[in-house]
Amino acid sequence: MFSGLFCFLLLLQSPAFAQPAPNNDAQASLAAFFAAKPTVHGVTAELVHMPTLPNIKGHIHWSLPKLHFLPRRVSLIAETGQGKQLRRWYINTEVRWMADVVRLKQDIPAQAILNKNMLTVSHAEVTGLRGQTWQNISDVIGLKSLRKLRKHQVVLSSAFKRPPLIQRGDSITILAEVAGIKVRAAGIALKSGRQGDRLLVKNIRSKQTLQSIIQDAHTVAVYSGGS
């Protein structure tokens, strides 16, 4: 009995039963690909786990698939050869997506208006997050939160809205150019709007309705006459 078991163990150690050697070509090229910090929409992918490394020899070209958001699992593309010799593999891979993004420095309630004291920029994971993120604090100043949010959360467009810069009924300054001369007039906003929006306003003195473009929270510029 013992001699039979001994022979069986010897067979397990023979080349026919040996574990396959690691694929050094694939390992090295995969490591180099992620060391180069591949990006999608400005966000960097980091390798977490690849369950099965393909048995590919020679030069391997790796690439990320086209993505509309940043999932934890992607089908990483491996290619060898060119033309008629081109071969392609799609490999299920777990990744982590990292970026420098605007985050909250404190808890905030719903309907809070963001200011610079609430915000910081830091390197953070954004895997699976849906919505726009920002890298500059100035881009999110004035956004209003739609719900309660916790400290360290990434500022996402899906959790905020940008309130109107000018509200209907606000007193504003109308800027216009007449015969090459720049003039100012007091006016009233007839609608609400954000920066860059077209806005109907009324000149208080002339009672004329004008089409304008919002410059800031107190100023509009007239680009054509209204009714």
C-alpha positions as CSV (number, residue, x, y, z in Angstrom):
1,M,0.0,0.0,0.0
2,F,2.8,2.4,1.0
3,S,4.8,1.7,-2.1
4,G,1.7,2.5,-4.3
5,L,1.2,5.8,-2.5
6,F,4.9,6.6,-2.9
7,C,4.7,6.0,-6.7
8,F,1.5,8.2,-6.9
9,L,3.3,11.1,-5.1
10,L,6.2,10.8,-7.6
11,L,3.8,11.0,-10.5
12,L,2.4,14.3,-9.1
13,Q,5.9,15.7,-9.1
14,S,6.6,14.7,-12.7
15,P,6.3,17.3,-15.6
16,A,2.9,15.9,-16.7
17,F,1.3,16.9,-13.3
18,A,3.4,20.0,-12.5
19,Q,1.7,23.4,-12.0
20,P,2.1,25.7,-15.0
21,A,4.9,28.2,-14.8
22,P,3.9,31.8,-14.3
23,N,3.5,33.8,-17.5
24,N,6.3,36.3,-17.1
25,D,5.6,38.1,-20.4
26,A,2.0,38.8,-19.4
27,Q,2.9,39.7,-15.9
28,A,5.6,42.2,-16.9
29,S,3.5,43.9,-19.6
30,L,0.5,44.1,-17.3
31,A,2.6,45.7,-14.6
32,A,4.1,48.2,-17.1
33,F,0.6,49.1,-18.4
34,F,-0.7,50.0,-15.0
35,A,2.5,51.7,-14.0
36,A,1.9,54.1,-16.9
37,K,-1.3,55.2,-15.1
38,P,-4.0,54.6,-17.8
39,T,-6.9,57.0,-17.6
40,V,-10.5,57.3,-18.6
41,H,-12.2,60.7,-18.5
42,G,-9.1,62.0,-16.6
43,V,-9.4,59.3,-13.9
44,T,-6.6,56.8,-13.3
45,A,-7.1,53.1,-13.2
46,E,-5.2,51.0,-10.6
47,L,-5.1,47.2,-10.8
48,V,-6.7,45.4,-7.9
49,H,-7.0,41.8,-9.1
50,M,-7.0,39.7,-12.3
51,P,-8.4,36.2,-11.5
52,T,-6.8,34.6,-14.6
53,L,-3.7,35.8,-16.4
54,P,-3.8,34.7,-20.0
55,N,-1.1,32.4,-21.3
56,I,0.2,34.8,-23.9
57,K,3.8,35.0,-25.1
58,G,5.7,37.8,-26.7
59,H,4.7,41.5,-26.9
60,I,1.3,42.2,-25.4
61,H,-0.6,45.5,-26.0
62,W,-3.1,46.2,-23.1
63,S,-5.9,48.7,-23.2
64,L,-9.0,49.7,-21.3
65,P,-12.5,49.4,-23.0
66,K,-14.7,52.3,-23.8
67,L,-16.5,53.3,-20.6
68,H,-19.4,55.7,-19.8
69,F,-18.8,55.4,-16.1
70,L,-16.2,53.9,-13.7
71,P,-17.1,50.3,-12.7
72,R,-15.1,48.1,-10.4
73,R,-14.9,45.3,-12.9
74,V,-13.9,45.9,-16.5
75,S,-13.0,43.7,-19.5
76,L,-9.4,44.5,-20.0
77,I,-8.2,44.1,-23.6
78,A,-5.0,42.2,-24.4
79,E,-3.7,42.1,-28.0
80,T,-0.8,40.5,-29.8
81,G,0.2,40.6,-33.5
82,Q,-1.0,42.8,-36.3
83,G,-3.2,42.5,-39.3
84,K,-4.2,38.9,-40.0
85,Q,-2.1,37.8,-37.1
86,L,-3.9,40.0,-34.6
87,R,-5.3,38.1,-31.6
88,R,-7.4,39.7,-28.9
89,W,-8.5,38.6,-25.4
90,Y,-11.0,40.2,-23.0
91,I,-10.1,39.6,-19.4
92,N,-12.3,40.2,-16.4
93,T,-10.3,42.5,-14.2
94,E,-11.0,44.3,-10.9
95,V,-9.7,47.9,-10.8
96,R,-9.8,50.9,-8.6
97,W,-10.4,54.4,-10.1
98,M,-8.5,57.3,-8.4
99,A,-8.5,61.1,-9.1
100,D,-7.8,64.4,-7.5
101,V,-11.3,65.7,-6.7
102,V,-13.2,68.2,-4.6
103,R,-14.4,66.7,-1.3
104,L,-16.3,67.9,1.7
105,K,-14.4,69.0,4.8
106,Q,-17.5,68.7,7.0
107,D,-21.0,67.3,7.2
108,I,-23.5,69.5,5.5
109,P,-27.3,69.6,5.6
110,A,-29.7,69.5,2.6
111,Q,-30.1,72.9,0.9
112,A,-26.6,74.0,2.0
113,I,-24.8,76.4,-0.3
114,L,-21.1,75.4,-0.9
115,N,-18.4,77.9,0.0
116,K,-14.6,77.4,0.0
117,N,-14.4,76.8,3.8
118,M,-16.5,73.6,3.3
119,L,-14.2,72.1,0.6
120,T,-10.8,70.6,-0.1
121,V,-9.1,68.9,-3.0
122,S,-7.5,65.5,-2.4
123,H,-6.7,62.2,-4.1
124,A,-9.7,59.8,-3.6
125,E,-11.3,56.7,-5.0
126,V,-14.2,57.4,-7.4
127,T,-15.0,53.9,-8.4
128,G,-18.7,53.4,-9.2
129,L,-19.6,57.0,-8.6
130,R,-22.1,58.4,-11.2
131,G,-22.2,62.1,-12.0
132,Q,-19.6,64.8,-12.7
133,T,-16.7,65.4,-10.3
134,W,-14.6,68.5,-10.1
135,Q,-10.9,69.2,-9.5
136,N,-11.2,73.0,-8.8
137,I,-13.0,74.4,-5.7
138,S,-13.9,77.5,-7.6
139,D,-16.0,75.4,-10.0
140,V,-18.4,74.3,-7.3
141,I,-18.8,77.4,-5.1
142,G,-22.5,78.3,-4.9
143,L,-23.8,74.8,-5.6
144,K,-26.8,73.8,-3.4
145,S,-26.9,70.3,-1.8
146,L,-30.0,68.2,-2.5
147,R,-29.6,66.0,0.6
148,K,-27.5,65.6,3.8
149,L,-23.9,64.7,3.0
150,R,-21.0,63.5,5.1
151,K,-17.5,64.7,5.7
152,H,-15.0,63.4,3.1
153,Q,-17.7,62.7,0.4
154,V,-16.8,63.6,-3.1
155,V,-18.8,66.5,-4.5
156,L,-20.9,64.9,-7.2
157,S,-23.2,66.7,-9.7
158,S,-26.0,64.2,-8.8
159,A,-26.1,65.5,-5.2
160,F,-26.1,69.2,-6.0
161,K,-27.8,71.8,-8.2
162,R,-26.7,75.2,-9.2
163,P,-29.3,77.8,-8.0
164,P,-30.2,80.7,-10.2
165,L,-27.7,83.5,-10.0
166,I,-30.5,86.1,-10.5
167,Q,-34.0,85.5,-9.3
168,R,-37.1,86.9,-10.9
169,G,-37.9,90.3,-9.5
170,D,-34.2,91.1,-8.5
171,S,-32.9,94.6,-9.1
172,I,-30.0,94.4,-11.6
173,T,-27.7,96.7,-13.5
174,I,-28.1,96.7,-17.3
175,L,-25.0,97.2,-19.3
176,A,-25.4,98.3,-23.0
177,E,-23.4,100.0,-25.7
178,V,-25.0,102.8,-27.8
179,A,-23.1,104.3,-30.7
180,G,-19.8,103.1,-29.2
181,I,-20.7,104.5,-25.7
182,K,-21.1,102.2,-22.8
183,V,-24.1,103.0,-20.6
184,R,-25.6,101.6,-17.4
185,A,-29.3,101.5,-16.4
186,A,-31.3,100.2,-13.5
187,G,-33.5,97.2,-14.3
188,I,-35.7,94.4,-13.0
189,A,-35.2,90.7,-13.8
190,L,-38.4,89.3,-15.4
191,K,-37.1,85.7,-15.0
192,S,-34.6,83.7,-13.1
193,G,-31.3,82.5,-14.6
194,R,-27.7,81.3,-14.1
195,Q,-24.5,82.9,-15.3
196,G,-24.4,83.0,-19.1
197,D,-28.1,82.4,-19.5
198,R,-30.3,84.7,-21.6
199,L,-32.6,86.8,-19.5
200,L,-35.5,89.1,-20.1
201,V,-35.2,92.3,-18.1
202,K,-37.1,95.6,-17.9
203,N,-35.4,99.0,-17.9
204,I,-37.0,100.8,-15.0
205,R,-36.7,104.3,-16.5
206,S,-37.8,103.5,-20.1
207,K,-40.1,100.6,-19.2
208,Q,-38.6,98.8,-22.2
209,T,-38.2,95.0,-22.1
210,L,-34.7,93.8,-23.2
211,Q,-33.0,90.5,-23.9
212,S,-29.8,90.2,-22.0
213,I,-27.1,87.8,-20.9
214,I,-26.3,87.3,-17.2
215,Q,-22.8,88.5,-16.3
216,D,-22.9,88.0,-12.5
217,A,-25.3,88.1,-9.6
218,H,-26.1,91.8,-10.1
219,T,-25.3,92.6,-13.8
220,V,-26.6,91.7,-17.3
221,A,-25.4,92.8,-20.7
222,V,-27.9,93.7,-23.4
223,Y,-27.1,92.2,-26.8
224,S,-30.3,93.1,-28.7
225,G,-33.5,95.0,-28.2
226,G,-36.6,93.3,-26.9
227,S,-40.3,93.9,-27.5
